[in-house]
Amino acid sequence: MLATVKIENGFDHFLKIKKQKLVPLFGEAGIRYIQVMSNFEETKIFMIFENKHPDKMMEFIERDEVTEARLEAGVKIETQEMLSDLKRVWTP
């Protein structure tokens, strides 16, 4: 999944809540970060996630505790897109 989020309560606050509340939930759901980047102002984050169970990703995002942690962190989802793996057709 590719996601873009806007950080509204400050980057340090976001990192604190992410570490305390979201990261443990990611582990339970089999989600791991592939790449995370931000703009220079640290008000927007661009993330690529991998999930062992892609069909469960949207279900995870809509869980109450995930929504509550996101709101507490001051995160607003701007975009999210499920991506497919191109290893079978892409050879660098």
Backbone as XML, in Angstrom:
<?xml version="1.0"?>
<chain id="A" units="angstrom">
  <residue number="1" name="MET">
    <atom name="N" x="0.835" y="-1.168" z="0.000"/>
    <atom name="CA" x="0.000" y="0.000" z="0.000"/>
    <atom name="C" x="0.883" y="1.235" z="0.000"/>
  </residue>
  <residue number="2" name="LEU">
    <atom name="N" x="0.476" y="2.216" z="-0.757"/>
    <atom name="CA" x="1.122" y="3.523" z="-0.785"/>
    <atom name="C" x="0.164" y="4.491" z="-0.113"/>
  </residue>
  <residue number="3" name="ALA">
    <atom name="N" x="0.643" y="5.219" z="0.887"/>
    <atom name="CA" x="-0.214" y="6.167" z="1.601"/>
    <atom name="C" x="0.497" y="7.495" z="1.758"/>
  </residue>
  <residue number="4" name="THR">
    <atom name="N" x="-0.284" y="8.566" z="1.694"/>
    <atom name="CA" x="0.198" y="9.913" z="1.967"/>
    <atom name="C" x="-0.654" y="10.449" z="3.107"/>
  </residue>
  <residue number="5" name="VAL">
    <atom name="N" x="-0.002" y="10.954" z="4.152"/>
    <atom name="CA" x="-0.735" y="11.508" z="5.283"/>
    <atom name="C" x="-0.228" y="12.898" z="5.614"/>
  </residue>
  <residue number="6" name="LYS">
    <atom name="N" x="-1.119" y="13.708" z="6.137"/>
    <atom name="CA" x="-0.787" y="15.054" z="6.580"/>
    <atom name="C" x="-0.657" y="15.030" z="8.103"/>
  </residue>
  <residue number="7" name="ILE">
    <atom name="N" x="0.417" y="15.609" z="8.627"/>
    <atom name="CA" x="0.683" y="15.655" z="10.060"/>
    <atom name="C" x="0.233" y="17.028" z="10.570"/>
  </residue>
  <residue number="8" name="GLU">
    <atom name="N" x="-0.742" y="17.041" z="11.463"/>
    <atom name="CA" x="-1.322" y="18.307" z="11.910"/>
    <atom name="C" x="-0.922" y="18.721" z="13.325"/>
  </residue>
  <residue number="9" name="ASN">
    <atom name="N" x="-0.416" y="17.799" z="14.148"/>
    <atom name="CA" x="-0.070" y="18.129" z="15.541"/>
    <atom name="C" x="1.431" y="18.096" z="15.793"/>
  </residue>
  <residue number="10" name="GLY">
    <atom name="N" x="2.216" y="18.223" z="14.745"/>
    <atom name="CA" x="3.666" y="18.214" z="14.886"/>
    <atom name="C" x="4.266" y="16.836" z="14.676"/>
  </residue>
  <residue number="11" name="PHE">
    <atom name="N" x="5.427" y="16.822" z="14.072"/>
    <atom name="CA" x="6.091" y="15.574" z="13.705"/>
    <atom name="C" x="6.535" y="14.768" z="14.929"/>
  </residue>
  <residue number="12" name="ASP">
    <atom name="N" x="7.066" y="15.445" z="15.947"/>
    <atom name="CA" x="7.510" y="14.735" z="17.149"/>
    <atom name="C" x="6.343" y="14.062" z="17.864"/>
  </residue>
  <residue number="13" name="HIS">
    <atom name="N" x="5.205" y="14.757" z="17.927"/>
    <atom name="CA" x="4.009" y="14.161" z="18.547"/>
    <atom name="C" x="3.557" y="12.944" z="17.746"/>
  </residue>
  <residue number="14" name="PHE">
    <atom name="N" x="3.562" y="13.064" z="16.436"/>
    <atom name="CA" x="3.207" y="11.937" z="15.572"/>
    <atom name="C" x="4.107" y="10.733" z="15.853"/>
  </residue>
  <residue number="15" name="LEU">
    <atom name="N" x="5.426" y="10.959" z="15.917"/>
    <atom name="CA" x="6.359" y="9.853" z="16.150"/>
    <atom name="C" x="6.105" y="9.169" z="17.493"/>
  </residue>
  <residue number="16" name="LYS">
    <atom name="N" x="5.807" y="9.960" z="18.517"/>
    <atom name="CA" x="5.534" y="9.411" z="19.845"/>
    <atom name="C" x="4.307" y="8.494" z="19.825"/>
  </residue>
  <residue number="17" name="ILE">
    <atom name="N" x="3.205" y="8.968" z="19.265"/>
    <atom name="CA" x="1.976" y="8.174" z="19.214"/>
    <atom name="C" x="2.162" y="6.964" z="18.309"/>
  </residue>
  <residue number="18" name="LYS">
    <atom name="N" x="2.842" y="7.152" z="17.193"/>
    <atom name="CA" x="3.085" y="6.026" z="16.278"/>
    <atom name="C" x="3.822" y="4.908" z="16.999"/>
  </residue>
  <residue number="19" name="LYS">
    <atom name="N" x="4.876" y="5.267" z="17.713"/>
    <atom name="CA" x="5.676" y="4.261" z="18.411"/>
    <atom name="C" x="4.875" y="3.573" z="19.520"/>
  </residue>
  <residue number="20" name="GLN">
    <atom name="N" x="4.113" y="4.358" z="20.277"/>
    <atom name="CA" x="3.364" y="3.810" z="21.407"/>
    <atom name="C" x="2.159" y="2.984" z="20.987"/>
  </residue>
  <residue number="21" name="LYS">
    <atom name="N" x="1.437" y="3.440" z="19.970"/>
    <atom name="CA" x="0.135" y="2.836" z="19.691"/>
    <atom name="C" x="-0.011" y="2.162" z="18.339"/>
  </residue>
  <residue number="22" name="LEU">
    <atom name="N" x="0.617" y="2.700" z="17.301"/>
    <atom name="CA" x="0.413" y="2.132" z="15.975"/>
    <atom name="C" x="1.367" y="0.992" z="15.653"/>
  </residue>
  <residue number="23" name="VAL">
    <atom name="N" x="2.635" y="1.144" z="15.989"/>
    <atom name="CA" x="3.615" y="0.109" z="15.650"/>
    <atom name="C" x="3.238" y="-1.260" z="16.232"/>
  </residue>
  <residue number="24" name="PRO">
    <atom name="N" x="2.809" y="-1.352" z="17.503"/>
    <atom name="CA" x="2.393" y="-2.664" z="18.014"/>
    <atom name="C" x="1.223" y="-3.262" z="17.229"/>
  </residue>
  <residue number="25" name="LEU">
    <atom name="N" x="0.305" y="-2.415" z="16.773"/>
    <atom name="CA" x="-0.821" y="-2.909" z="15.982"/>
    <atom name="C" x="-0.368" y="-3.383" z="14.611"/>
  </residue>
  <residue number="26" name="PHE">
    <atom name="N" x="0.636" y="-2.703" z="14.033"/>
    <atom name="CA" x="1.182" y="-3.136" z="12.747"/>
    <atom name="C" x="1.734" y="-4.552" z="12.852"/>
  </residue>
  <residue number="27" name="GLY">
    <atom name="N" x="2.485" y="-4.809" z="13.915"/>
    <atom name="CA" x="3.068" y="-6.133" z="14.107"/>
    <atom name="C" x="2.006" y="-7.214" z="14.186"/>
  </residue>
  <residue number="28" name="GLU">
    <atom name="N" x="0.931" y="-6.938" z="14.915"/>
    <atom name="CA" x="-0.167" y="-7.902" z="15.046"/>
    <atom name="C" x="-0.805" y="-8.218" z="13.701"/>
  </residue>
  <residue number="29" name="ALA">
    <atom name="N" x="-0.869" y="-7.209" z="12.838"/>
    <atom name="CA" x="-1.551" y="-7.363" z="11.554"/>
    <atom name="C" x="-0.621" y="-7.821" z="10.430"/>
  </residue>
  <residue number="30" name="GLY">
    <atom name="N" x="0.672" y="-8.000" z="10.729"/>
    <atom name="CA" x="1.610" y="-8.442" z="9.700"/>
    <atom name="C" x="2.024" y="-7.343" z="8.740"/>
  </residue>
  <residue number="31" name="ILE">
    <atom name="N" x="1.946" y="-6.095" z="9.186"/>
    <atom name="CA" x="2.283" y="-4.950" z="8.342"/>
    <atom name="C" x="3.703" y="-4.498" z="8.670"/>
  </residue>
  <residue number="32" name="ARG">
    <atom name="N" x="4.460" y="-4.181" z="7.632"/>
    <atom name="CA" x="5.788" y="-3.609" z="7.870"/>
    <atom name="C" x="6.043" y="-2.513" z="6.854"/>
  </residue>
  <residue number="33" name="TYR">
    <atom name="N" x="6.817" y="-1.524" z="7.313"/>
    <atom name="CA" x="7.197" y="-0.415" z="6.444"/>
    <atom name="C" x="8.236" y="-0.895" z="5.442"/>
  </residue>
  <residue number="34" name="ILE">
    <atom name="N" x="8.092" y="-0.483" z="4.195"/>
    <atom name="CA" x="9.109" y="-0.714" z="3.180"/>
    <atom name="C" x="9.927" y="0.565" z="3.014"/>
  </residue>
  <residue number="35" name="GLN">
    <atom name="N" x="9.230" y="1.707" z="2.907"/>
    <atom name="CA" x="9.889" y="3.006" z="2.730"/>
    <atom name="C" x="9.002" y="4.078" z="3.343"/>
  </residue>
  <residue number="36" name="VAL">
    <atom name="N" x="9.622" y="5.007" z="4.071"/>
    <atom name="CA" x="8.908" y="6.146" z="4.648"/>
    <atom name="C" x="9.735" y="7.397" z="4.371"/>
  </residue>
  <residue number="37" name="MET">
    <atom name="N" x="9.072" y="8.426" z="3.846"/>
    <atom name="CA" x="9.739" y="9.689" z="3.533"/>
    <atom name="C" x="8.825" y="10.827" z="3.946"/>
  </residue>
  <residue number="38" name="SER">
    <atom name="N" x="9.406" y="12.022" z="4.117"/>
    <atom name="CA" x="8.579" y="13.187" z="4.414"/>
    <atom name="C" x="9.017" y="14.358" z="3.548"/>
  </residue>
  <residue number="39" name="ASN">
    <atom name="N" x="8.167" y="15.377" z="3.518"/>
    <atom name="CA" x="8.586" y="16.611" z="2.870"/>
    <atom name="C" x="9.552" y="17.331" z="3.814"/>
  </residue>
  <residue number="40" name="PHE">
    <atom name="N" x="10.188" y="18.399" z="3.364"/>
    <atom name="CA" x="11.188" y="19.082" z="4.182"/>
    <atom name="C" x="10.583" y="19.700" z="5.440"/>
  </residue>
  <residue number="41" name="GLU">
    <atom name="N" x="9.329" y="20.100" z="5.369"/>
    <atom name="CA" x="8.665" y="20.722" z="6.518"/>
    <atom name="C" x="8.191" y="19.705" z="7.550"/>
  </residue>
  <residue number="42" name="GLU">
    <atom name="N" x="8.241" y="18.422" z="7.223"/>
    <atom name="CA" x="7.758" y="17.324" z="8.070"/>
    <atom name="C" x="6.282" y="17.488" z="8.422"/>
  </residue>
  <residue number="43" name="THR">
    <atom name="N" x="5.517" y="17.918" z="7.435"/>
    <atom name="CA" x="4.072" y="18.042" z="7.600"/>
    <atom name="C" x="3.318" y="17.011" z="6.768"/>
  </residue>
  <residue number="44" name="LYS">
    <atom name="N" x="4.044" y="16.295" z="5.935"/>
    <atom name="CA" x="3.461" y="15.272" z="5.080"/>
    <atom name="C" x="4.399" y="14.072" z="5.039"/>
  </residue>
  <residue number="45" name="ILE">
    <atom name="N" x="3.809" y="12.882" z="5.139"/>
    <atom name="CA" x="4.604" y="11.651" z="5.111"/>
    <atom name="C" x="4.095" y="10.768" z="3.977"/>
  </residue>
  <residue number="46" name="PHE">
    <atom name="N" x="5.036" y="10.160" z="3.285"/>
    <atom name="CA" x="4.758" y="9.247" z="2.185"/>
    <atom name="C" x="5.274" y="7.870" z="2.612"/>
  </residue>
  <residue number="47" name="MET">
    <atom name="N" x="4.404" y="6.867" z="2.613"/>
    <atom name="CA" x="4.771" y="5.552" z="3.142"/>
    <atom name="C" x="4.410" y="4.447" z="2.154"/>
  </residue>
  <residue number="48" name="ILE">
    <atom name="N" x="5.281" y="3.464" z="2.096"/>
    <atom name="CA" x="4.968" y="2.238" z="1.384"/>
    <atom name="C" x="5.012" y="1.122" z="2.421"/>
  </residue>
  <residue number="49" name="PHE">
    <atom name="N" x="3.910" y="0.381" z="2.519"/>
    <atom name="CA" x="3.775" y="-0.724" z="3.457"/>
    <atom name="C" x="3.710" y="-2.040" z="2.710"/>
  </residue>
  <residue number="50" name="GLU">
    <atom name="N" x="4.088" y="-3.078" z="3.402"/>
    <atom name="CA" x="3.891" y="-4.440" z="2.908"/>
    <atom name="C" x="3.031" y="-5.154" z="3.941"/>
  </residue>
  <residue number="51" name="ASN">
    <atom name="N" x="2.135" y="-5.988" z="3.465"/>
    <atom name="CA" x="1.271" y="-6.739" z="4.366"/>
    <atom name="C" x="1.214" y="-8.181" z="3.920"/>
  </residue>
  <residue number="52" name="LYS">
    <atom name="N" x="1.352" y="-9.084" z="4.873"/>
    <atom name="CA" x="1.279" y="-10.513" z="4.548"/>
    <atom name="C" x="-0.110" y="-10.901" z="4.050"/>
  </residue>
  <residue number="53" name="HIS">
    <atom name="N" x="-1.106" y="-10.101" z="4.428"/>
    <atom name="CA" x="-2.496" y="-10.371" z="4.052"/>
    <atom name="C" x="-3.111" y="-9.103" z="3.459"/>
  </residue>
  <residue number="54" name="PRO">
    <atom name="N" x="-2.774" y="-8.768" z="2.199"/>
    <atom name="CA" x="-3.249" y="-7.520" z="1.593"/>
    <atom name="C" x="-4.765" y="-7.357" z="1.638"/>
  </residue>
  <residue number="55" name="ASP">
    <atom name="N" x="-5.499" y="-8.449" z="1.574"/>
    <atom name="CA" x="-6.954" y="-8.361" z="1.601"/>
    <atom name="C" x="-7.468" y="-7.849" z="2.947"/>
  </residue>
  <residue number="56" name="LYS">
    <atom name="N" x="-6.641" y="-7.895" z="3.979"/>
    <atom name="CA" x="-7.034" y="-7.440" z="5.314"/>
    <atom name="C" x="-6.597" y="-5.999" z="5.608"/>
  </residue>
  <residue number="57" name="MET">
    <atom name="N" x="-5.883" y="-5.364" z="4.687"/>
    <atom name="CA" x="-5.318" y="-4.037" z="4.944"/>
    <atom name="C" x="-6.404" y="-2.999" z="5.209"/>
  </residue>
  <residue number="58" name="MET">
    <atom name="N" x="-7.428" y="-2.943" z="4.379"/>
    <atom name="CA" x="-8.488" y="-1.962" z="4.568"/>
    <atom name="C" x="-9.239" y="-2.233" z="5.868"/>
  </residue>
  <residue number="59" name="GLU">
    <atom name="N" x="-9.430" y="-3.489" z="6.193"/>
    <atom name="CA" x="-10.068" y="-3.861" z="7.461"/>
    <atom name="C" x="-9.246" y="-3.323" z="8.639"/>
  </residue>
  <residue number="60" name="PHE">
    <atom name="N" x="-7.932" y="-3.446" z="8.550"/>
    <atom name="CA" x="-7.037" y="-2.947" z="9.597"/>
    <atom name="C" x="-7.159" y="-1.431" z="9.741"/>
  </residue>
  <residue number="61" name="ILE">
    <atom name="N" x="-7.137" y="-0.718" z="8.628"/>
    <atom name="CA" x="-7.182" y="0.741" z="8.640"/>
    <atom name="C" x="-8.456" y="1.255" z="9.309"/>
  </residue>
  <residue number="62" name="GLU">
    <atom name="N" x="-9.531" y="0.493" z="9.187"/>
    <atom name="CA" x="-10.809" y="0.924" z="9.728"/>
    <atom name="C" x="-11.049" y="0.472" z="11.176"/>
  </residue>
  <residue number="63" name="ARG">
    <atom name="N" x="-10.103" y="-0.235" z="11.766"/>
    <atom name="CA" x="-10.255" y="-0.660" z="13.167"/>
    <atom name="C" x="-10.343" y="0.558" z="14.077"/>
  </residue>
  <residue number="64" name="ASP">
    <atom name="N" x="-11.192" y="0.482" z="15.105"/>
    <atom name="CA" x="-11.398" y="1.611" z="16.015"/>
    <atom name="C" x="-10.112" y="2.083" z="16.672"/>
  </residue>
  <residue number="65" name="GLU">
    <atom name="N" x="-9.286" y="1.147" z="17.167"/>
    <atom name="CA" x="-8.067" y="1.558" z="17.860"/>
    <atom name="C" x="-7.054" y="2.198" z="16.915"/>
  </residue>
  <residue number="66" name="VAL">
    <atom name="N" x="-7.066" y="1.814" z="15.652"/>
    <atom name="CA" x="-6.188" y="2.433" z="14.652"/>
    <atom name="C" x="-6.676" y="3.849" z="14.350"/>
  </residue>
  <residue number="67" name="THR">
    <atom name="N" x="-7.977" y="4.007" z="14.182"/>
    <atom name="CA" x="-8.551" y="5.330" z="13.936"/>
    <atom name="C" x="-8.287" y="6.257" z="15.113"/>
  </residue>
  <residue number="68" name="GLU">
    <atom name="N" x="-8.481" y="5.773" z="16.338"/>
    <atom name="CA" x="-8.244" y="6.585" z="17.534"/>
    <atom name="C" x="-6.781" y="7.027" z="17.631"/>
  </residue>
  <residue number="69" name="ALA">
    <atom name="N" x="-5.853" y="6.124" z="17.366"/>
    <atom name="CA" x="-4.428" y="6.469" z="17.424"/>
    <atom name="C" x="-4.078" y="7.488" z="16.343"/>
  </residue>
  <residue number="70" name="ARG">
    <atom name="N" x="-4.649" y="7.305" z="15.158"/>
    <atom name="CA" x="-4.398" y="8.243" z="14.060"/>
    <atom name="C" x="-4.911" y="9.637" z="14.419"/>
  </residue>
  <residue number="71" name="LEU">
    <atom name="N" x="-6.102" y="9.716" z="14.991"/>
    <atom name="CA" x="-6.664" y="11.007" z="15.395"/>
    <atom name="C" x="-5.832" y="11.649" z="16.501"/>
  </residue>
  <residue number="72" name="GLU">
    <atom name="N" x="-5.419" y="10.850" z="17.483"/>
    <atom name="CA" x="-4.589" y="11.366" z="18.569"/>
    <atom name="C" x="-3.255" y="11.894" z="18.043"/>
  </residue>
  <residue number="73" name="ALA">
    <atom name="N" x="-2.715" y="11.233" z="17.042"/>
    <atom name="CA" x="-1.437" y="11.651" z="16.460"/>
    <atom name="C" x="-1.580" y="12.867" z="15.547"/>
  </residue>
  <residue number="74" name="GLY">
    <atom name="N" x="-2.816" y="13.223" z="15.209"/>
    <atom name="CA" x="-3.028" y="14.363" z="14.321"/>
    <atom name="C" x="-2.742" y="14.039" z="12.870"/>
  </residue>
  <residue number="75" name="VAL">
    <atom name="N" x="-3.075" y="12.826" z="12.466"/>
    <atom name="CA" x="-2.803" y="12.362" z="11.104"/>
    <atom name="C" x="-4.094" y="12.352" z="10.293"/>
  </residue>
  <residue number="76" name="LYS">
    <atom name="N" x="-4.036" y="12.937" z="9.127"/>
    <atom name="CA" x="-5.154" y="12.880" z="8.186"/>
    <atom name="C" x="-4.679" y="12.163" z="6.931"/>
  </residue>
  <residue number="77" name="ILE">
    <atom name="N" x="-5.370" y="11.107" z="6.566"/>
    <atom name="CA" x="-5.016" y="10.366" z="5.354"/>
    <atom name="C" x="-5.411" y="11.198" z="4.149"/>
  </residue>
  <residue number="78" name="GLU">
    <atom name="N" x="-4.441" y="11.451" z="3.282"/>
    <atom name="CA" x="-4.718" y="12.180" z="2.037"/>
    <atom name="C" x="-4.957" y="11.211" z="0.888"/>
  </residue>
  <residue number="79" name="THR">
    <atom name="N" x="-4.106" y="10.203" z="0.778"/>
    <atom name="CA" x="-4.282" y="9.194" z="-0.271"/>
    <atom name="C" x="-3.883" y="7.834" z="0.266"/>
  </residue>
  <residue number="80" name="GLN">
    <atom name="N" x="-4.483" y="6.817" z="-0.278"/>
    <atom name="CA" x="-4.046" y="5.446" z="-0.024"/>
    <atom name="C" x="-4.408" y="4.603" z="-1.237"/>
  </residue>
  <residue number="81" name="GLU">
    <atom name="N" x="-3.451" y="3.804" z="-1.646"/>
    <atom name="CA" x="-3.610" y="3.021" z="-2.867"/>
    <atom name="C" x="-2.982" y="1.657" z="-2.668"/>
  </residue>
  <residue number="82" name="MET">
    <atom name="N" x="-3.739" y="0.617" z="-2.975"/>
    <atom name="CA" x="-3.183" y="-0.726" z="-2.929"/>
    <atom name="C" x="-2.344" y="-0.920" z="-4.185"/>
  </residue>
  <residue number="83" name="LEU">
    <atom name="N" x="-1.148" y="-1.446" z="-4.009"/>
    <atom name="CA" x="-0.227" y="-1.679" z="-5.116"/>
    <atom name="C" x="0.009" y="-3.167" z="-5.269"/>
  </residue>
  <residue number="84" name="SER">
    <atom name="N" x="0.323" y="-3.583" z="-6.481"/>
    <atom name="CA" x="0.650" y="-4.994" z="-6.701"/>
    <atom name="C" x="2.144" y="-5.131" z="-6.935"/>
  </residue>
  <residue number="85" name="ASP">
    <atom name="N" x="2.636" y="-6.307" z="-6.724"/>
    <atom name="CA" x="4.048" y="-6.618" z="-6.868"/>
    <atom name="C" x="4.363" y="-6.891" z="-8.332"/>
  </residue>
  <residue number="86" name="LEU">
    <atom name="N" x="5.374" y="-6.217" z="-8.868"/>
    <atom name="CA" x="5.730" y="-6.382" z="-10.278"/>
    <atom name="C" x="6.970" y="-7.251" z="-10.481"/>
  </residue>
  <residue number="87" name="LYS">
    <atom name="N" x="7.378" y="-7.966" z="-9.463"/>
    <atom name="CA" x="8.581" y="-8.786" z="-9.601"/>
    <atom name="C" x="8.502" y="-9.751" z="-10.758"/>
  </residue>
  <residue number="88" name="ARG">
    <atom name="N" x="7.334" y="-10.218" z="-11.074"/>
    <atom name="CA" x="7.218" y="-11.204" z="-12.140"/>
    <atom name="C" x="7.391" y="-10.590" z="-13.528"/>
  </residue>
  <residue number="89" name="VAL">
    <atom name="N" x="7.236" y="-9.260" z="-13.647"/>
    <atom name="CA" x="7.399" y="-8.634" z="-14.965"/>
    <atom name="C" x="8.495" y="-7.594" z="-15.007"/>
  </residue>
  <residue number="90" name="TRP">
    <atom name="N" x="8.977" y="-7.168" z="-13.867"/>
    <atom name="CA" x="9.979" y="-6.109" z="-13.810"/>
    <atom name="C" x="11.342" y="-6.695" z="-13.495"/>
  </residue>
  <residue number="91" name="THR">
    <atom name="N" x="12.295" y="-6.500" z="-14.378"/>
    <atom name="CA" x="13.656" y="-6.949" z="-14.121"/>
    <atom name="C" x="14.593" y="-5.779" z="-14.284"/>
  </residue>
  <residue number="92" name="PRO">
    <atom name="N" x="15.089" y="-5.250" z="-13.161"/>
    <atom name="CA" x="15.982" y="-4.077" z="-13.242"/>
    <atom name="C" x="17.294" y="-4.376" z="-13.934"/>
  </residue>
</chain>
